[in-house]
C-alpha cells in the first residue's frame, strides 16, 4: 500500500467500545494514525458533517442505526455519496451481502477478522474508485 494511504482519516463506527478498540489497535499496527471513533451511526453522521474523513468502517449490527442505514444515509448525501464505506459484519447471508452491495458498500470484513483481511479491504477501497451512487 502506498505511504500516502496511511495518512487517510478513518472513522470507526461501532456501538461496542471493545470492538472499536480492537479495530483501532489493528489499524495502528498497520501504520494508520488518523483514526477517530463514533459509538453509533447517528454520531458518525454528525462527525461527517464536522470533520473530513477518507473512509468509514462501520459495524453492521448497531441498535440506533444499523450499518446498512448508515451506508444508505452516506450514499444519499451529496457531500458524502462517494466516500468509501467498509462494512464489518458477522452476517454472511447472501441476502445481506446483496443488500449492502446494492446500497453501495465498497468492501466487507467478515468477523472474526485479522490485520490481513483489514488491510485487504483498505487496499481495495483506496485503490478502487468509489461508486457513483
C-alpha atoms as an extended CHARMM CRD file, in Angstrom:
* protein
*
       133  EXT
         1         1  UNK       CA              0.0000000000        0.0000000000        0.0000000000  PROA      1               0.0000000000
         2         2  UNK       CA              1.4370000000        3.4290000000       -0.8980000000  PROA      2               0.0000000000
         3         3  UNK       CA              2.6920000000        5.5300000000        2.0120000000  PROA      3               0.0000000000
         4         4  UNK       CA              0.1280000000        8.3010000000        1.3800000000  PROA      4               0.0000000000
         5         5  UNK       CA             -2.6740000000        5.8390000000        2.1390000000  PROA      5               0.0000000000
         6         6  UNK       CA             -1.5110000000        5.6920000000        5.7600000000  PROA      6               0.0000000000
         7         7  UNK       CA             -2.3220000000        9.4240000000        6.0790000000  PROA      7               0.0000000000
         8         8  UNK       CA             -6.0040000000        8.7800000000        5.3230000000  PROA      8               0.0000000000
         9         9  UNK       CA             -8.5140000000        9.7210000000        8.0360000000  PROA      9               0.0000000000
        10        10  UNK       CA            -10.5740000000        6.7570000000        9.1750000000  PROA      10              0.0000000000
        11        11  UNK       CA            -13.8470000000        6.8420000000       11.1200000000  PROA      11              0.0000000000
        12        12  UNK       CA            -14.6610000000        3.6370000000       13.0220000000  PROA      12              0.0000000000
        13        13  UNK       CA            -18.3590000000        3.2390000000       13.8360000000  PROA      13              0.0000000000
        14        14  UNK       CA            -19.4180000000        0.5710000000       16.3110000000  PROA      14              0.0000000000
        15        15  UNK       CA            -21.6270000000        0.6020000000       19.3890000000  PROA      15              0.0000000000
        16        16  UNK       CA            -19.2260000000       -1.6550000000       21.3030000000  PROA      16              0.0000000000
        17        17  UNK       CA            -16.2050000000        0.1590000000       22.8040000000  PROA      17              0.0000000000
        18        18  UNK       CA            -14.2010000000       -3.0870000000       22.8020000000  PROA      18              0.0000000000
        19        19  UNK       CA            -14.8040000000       -3.5890000000       19.0660000000  PROA      19              0.0000000000
        20        20  UNK       CA            -13.7190000000       -0.0120000000       18.3180000000  PROA      20              0.0000000000
        21        21  UNK       CA            -10.6220000000       -0.5090000000       20.4740000000  PROA      21              0.0000000000
        22        22  UNK       CA             -9.6570000000       -3.7390000000       18.6520000000  PROA      22              0.0000000000
        23        23  UNK       CA            -10.1790000000       -2.2020000000       15.2340000000  PROA      23              0.0000000000
        24        24  UNK       CA             -8.2440000000        0.9310000000       16.1740000000  PROA      24              0.0000000000
        25        25  UNK       CA             -5.3830000000       -1.1820000000       17.5280000000  PROA      25              0.0000000000
        26        26  UNK       CA             -5.2090000000       -3.2020000000       14.3010000000  PROA      26              0.0000000000
        27        27  UNK       CA             -5.2620000000       -0.0300000000       12.1990000000  PROA      27              0.0000000000
        28        28  UNK       CA             -2.4420000000        1.4630000000       14.2630000000  PROA      28              0.0000000000
        29        29  UNK       CA             -0.4020000000       -1.7440000000       13.9180000000  PROA      29              0.0000000000
        30        30  UNK       CA             -0.8690000000       -1.4550000000       10.1530000000  PROA      30              0.0000000000
        31        31  UNK       CA              0.5350000000        2.0990000000       10.2490000000  PROA      31              0.0000000000
        32        32  UNK       CA             -2.6140000000        4.2400000000       10.2240000000  PROA      32              0.0000000000
        33        33  UNK       CA             -2.5550000000        7.1730000000       12.6350000000  PROA      33              0.0000000000
        34        34  UNK       CA             -5.5420000000        9.3690000000       11.8240000000  PROA      34              0.0000000000
        35        35  UNK       CA             -8.2970000000        7.2830000000       13.4030000000  PROA      35              0.0000000000
        36        36  UNK       CA            -11.4520000000        8.5240000000       15.0610000000  PROA      36              0.0000000000
        37        37  UNK       CA            -14.4070000000        6.7180000000       16.5910000000  PROA      37              0.0000000000
        38        38  UNK       CA            -18.1940000000        7.0220000000       16.7000000000  PROA      38              0.0000000000
        39        39  UNK       CA            -20.3360000000        4.9410000000       19.0640000000  PROA      39              0.0000000000
        40        40  UNK       CA            -23.3320000000        4.9360000000       16.7030000000  PROA      40              0.0000000000
        41        41  UNK       CA            -24.4240000000        5.5700000000       13.1550000000  PROA      41              0.0000000000
        42        42  UNK       CA            -26.1110000000        8.8110000000       14.1780000000  PROA      42              0.0000000000
        43        43  UNK       CA            -22.9300000000       10.0980000000       15.8260000000  PROA      43              0.0000000000
        44        44  UNK       CA            -20.9660000000        9.0470000000       12.7240000000  PROA      44              0.0000000000
        45        45  UNK       CA            -23.2510000000       11.1770000000       10.5260000000  PROA      45              0.0000000000
        46        46  UNK       CA            -22.7610000000       14.1190000000       12.8910000000  PROA      46              0.0000000000
        47        47  UNK       CA            -18.9730000000       13.6530000000       12.7680000000  PROA      47              0.0000000000
        48        48  UNK       CA            -19.0470000000       13.5450000000        8.9540000000  PROA      48              0.0000000000
        49        49  UNK       CA            -20.7380000000       16.9610000000        8.9720000000  PROA      49              0.0000000000
        50        50  UNK       CA            -17.9200000000       18.4410000000       11.0780000000  PROA      50              0.0000000000
        51        51  UNK       CA            -14.7200000000       16.5920000000       10.1000000000  PROA      51              0.0000000000
        52        52  UNK       CA            -13.3240000000       15.2610000000        6.8420000000  PROA      52              0.0000000000
        53        53  UNK       CA            -12.7710000000       11.5080000000        6.6540000000  PROA      53              0.0000000000
        54        54  UNK       CA            -11.4300000000        9.3740000000        3.8330000000  PROA      54              0.0000000000
        55        55  UNK       CA            -13.1920000000        6.1440000000        4.7810000000  PROA      55              0.0000000000
        56        56  UNK       CA            -15.8440000000        4.8970000000        7.2000000000  PROA      56              0.0000000000
        57        57  UNK       CA            -15.5220000000        1.4390000000        8.7340000000  PROA      57              0.0000000000
        58        58  UNK       CA            -18.9010000000        0.5140000000       10.1970000000  PROA      58              0.0000000000
        59        59  UNK       CA            -20.3060000000       -2.3920000000       12.1030000000  PROA      59              0.0000000000
        60        60  UNK       CA            -23.4290000000       -3.9380000000       10.5620000000  PROA      60              0.0000000000
        61        61  UNK       CA            -25.3050000000       -4.5060000000       13.8500000000  PROA      61              0.0000000000
        62        62  UNK       CA            -25.9050000000       -1.3310000000       15.8560000000  PROA      62              0.0000000000
        63        63  UNK       CA            -29.0250000000       -0.5270000000       17.8730000000  PROA      63              0.0000000000
        64        64  UNK       CA            -29.9430000000        3.0460000000       16.9350000000  PROA      64              0.0000000000
        65        65  UNK       CA            -28.9250000000        2.9650000000       13.2860000000  PROA      65              0.0000000000
        66        66  UNK       CA            -27.6310000000       -0.1430000000       11.5470000000  PROA      66              0.0000000000
        67        67  UNK       CA            -24.5540000000       -0.1010000000        9.3800000000  PROA      67              0.0000000000
        68        68  UNK       CA            -26.8090000000       -0.5350000000        6.3510000000  PROA      68              0.0000000000
        69        69  UNK       CA            -28.8800000000        2.5030000000        7.3790000000  PROA      69              0.0000000000
        70        70  UNK       CA            -25.6720000000        4.4950000000        7.8680000000  PROA      70              0.0000000000
        71        71  UNK       CA            -24.4380000000        3.3970000000        4.4510000000  PROA      71              0.0000000000
        72        72  UNK       CA            -27.7200000000        4.4660000000        2.8380000000  PROA      72              0.0000000000
        73        73  UNK       CA            -27.5600000000        7.8590000000        4.5950000000  PROA      73              0.0000000000
        74        74  UNK       CA            -23.9960000000        8.3750000000        3.3710000000  PROA      74              0.0000000000
        75        75  UNK       CA            -24.9270000000        7.4370000000       -0.1990000000  PROA      75              0.0000000000
        76        76  UNK       CA            -27.9770000000        9.7460000000       -0.0740000000  PROA      76              0.0000000000
        77        77  UNK       CA            -25.8460000000       12.7540000000        0.8950000000  PROA      77              0.0000000000
        78        78  UNK       CA            -24.4040000000       14.8360000000       -1.9530000000  PROA      78              0.0000000000
        79        79  UNK       CA            -21.4170000000       15.6440000000        0.2890000000  PROA      79              0.0000000000
        80        80  UNK       CA            -20.5390000000       12.0470000000        1.1630000000  PROA      80              0.0000000000
        81        81  UNK       CA            -22.0390000000        9.8010000000       -1.5010000000  PROA      81              0.0000000000
        82        82  UNK       CA            -18.6510000000        8.8160000000       -2.9290000000  PROA      82              0.0000000000
        83        83  UNK       CA            -16.9890000000        8.2170000000        0.4670000000  PROA      83              0.0000000000
        84        84  UNK       CA            -15.6630000000        4.6710000000        0.7710000000  PROA      84              0.0000000000
        85        85  UNK       CA            -17.5070000000        2.5400000000        3.3170000000  PROA      85              0.0000000000
        86        86  UNK       CA            -16.2820000000       -0.7920000000        4.6570000000  PROA      86              0.0000000000
        87        87  UNK       CA            -18.8160000000       -2.9560000000        6.4830000000  PROA      87              0.0000000000
        88        88  UNK       CA            -17.7160000000       -5.1490000000        9.3760000000  PROA      88              0.0000000000
        89        89  UNK       CA            -20.1680000000       -7.9670000000        9.8510000000  PROA      89              0.0000000000
        90        90  UNK       CA            -20.7750000000      -11.4690000000       11.0010000000  PROA      90              0.0000000000
        91        91  UNK       CA            -23.8380000000      -11.5320000000        8.7640000000  PROA      91              0.0000000000
        92        92  UNK       CA            -22.6970000000      -13.7290000000        5.9240000000  PROA      92              0.0000000000
        93        93  UNK       CA            -26.0970000000      -14.3960000000        4.4400000000  PROA      93              0.0000000000
        94        94  UNK       CA            -26.2740000000      -13.9300000000        0.7190000000  PROA      94              0.0000000000
        95        95  UNK       CA            -29.2360000000      -11.5640000000        1.1170000000  PROA      95              0.0000000000
        96        96  UNK       CA            -27.3380000000       -9.2580000000        3.4980000000  PROA      96              0.0000000000
        97        97  UNK       CA            -24.3350000000       -9.1210000000        1.1820000000  PROA      97              0.0000000000
        98        98  UNK       CA            -26.5160000000       -8.3720000000       -1.8500000000  PROA      98              0.0000000000
        99        99  UNK       CA            -28.4660000000       -5.7230000000        0.0640000000  PROA      99              0.0000000000
       100       100  UNK       CA            -25.3320000000       -3.8580000000        1.1060000000  PROA      100             0.0000000000
       101       101  UNK       CA            -23.7470000000       -4.1810000000       -2.3420000000  PROA      101             0.0000000000
       102       102  UNK       CA            -26.9090000000       -2.6990000000       -3.8300000000  PROA      102             0.0000000000
       103       103  UNK       CA            -26.6860000000        0.1240000000       -1.2970000000  PROA      103             0.0000000000
       104       104  UNK       CA            -23.1110000000        0.8980000000       -2.4120000000  PROA      104             0.0000000000
       105       105  UNK       CA            -20.7500000000       -0.6880000000        0.1200000000  PROA      105             0.0000000000
       106       106  UNK       CA            -17.1430000000       -0.6840000000       -1.0800000000  PROA      106             0.0000000000
       107       107  UNK       CA            -15.8430000000       -3.6730000000        0.8590000000  PROA      107             0.0000000000
       108       108  UNK       CA            -16.5960000000       -6.1670000000        3.6090000000  PROA      108             0.0000000000
       109       109  UNK       CA            -14.7050000000       -7.5200000000        6.5710000000  PROA      109             0.0000000000
       110       110  UNK       CA            -16.2190000000      -10.6850000000        7.9880000000  PROA      110             0.0000000000
       111       111  UNK       CA            -15.9030000000      -11.3890000000       11.7080000000  PROA      111             0.0000000000
       112       112  UNK       CA            -13.6930000000      -12.7090000000       13.0670000000  PROA      112             0.0000000000
       113       113  UNK       CA            -11.1270000000      -10.6970000000       11.1540000000  PROA      113             0.0000000000
       114       114  UNK       CA             -7.4000000000      -10.0690000000       11.3920000000  PROA      114             0.0000000000
       115       115  UNK       CA             -4.9830000000       -7.4350000000       10.1700000000  PROA      115             0.0000000000
       116       116  UNK       CA             -4.6090000000       -9.1590000000        6.7700000000  PROA      116             0.0000000000
       117       117  UNK       CA             -8.3370000000       -9.0150000000        5.9960000000  PROA      117             0.0000000000
       118       118  UNK       CA             -8.4950000000       -5.4250000000        7.2540000000  PROA      118             0.0000000000
       119       119  UNK       CA             -5.5360000000       -4.4130000000        5.1120000000  PROA      119             0.0000000000
       120       120  UNK       CA             -7.0680000000       -6.1480000000        2.0750000000  PROA      120             0.0000000000
       121       121  UNK       CA            -10.3240000000       -4.2050000000        2.4990000000  PROA      121             0.0000000000
       122       122  UNK       CA             -8.4890000000       -0.8870000000        2.9360000000  PROA      122             0.0000000000
       123       123  UNK       CA             -6.2580000000       -1.5600000000       -0.0620000000  PROA      123             0.0000000000
       124       124  UNK       CA             -9.3460000000       -2.3130000000       -2.1280000000  PROA      124             0.0000000000
       125       125  UNK       CA            -11.1260000000        0.9320000000       -1.2290000000  PROA      125             0.0000000000
       126       126  UNK       CA             -8.0600000000        3.1360000000       -1.6030000000  PROA      126             0.0000000000
       127       127  UNK       CA             -7.0360000000        1.6220000000       -4.9370000000  PROA      127             0.0000000000
       128       128  UNK       CA            -10.5350000000        1.4240000000       -6.4560000000  PROA      128             0.0000000000
       129       129  UNK       CA            -12.7040000000        4.4250000000       -7.3570000000  PROA      129             0.0000000000
       130       130  UNK       CA            -15.7480000000        4.8510000000       -5.1070000000  PROA      130             0.0000000000
       131       131  UNK       CA            -19.1590000000        4.0630000000       -6.5860000000  PROA      131             0.0000000000
       132       132  UNK       CA            -21.1220000000        6.9390000000       -8.0470000000  PROA      132             0.0000000000
       133       133  UNK       CA            -24.4850000000        6.1660000000       -6.5000000000  PROA      133             0.0000000000
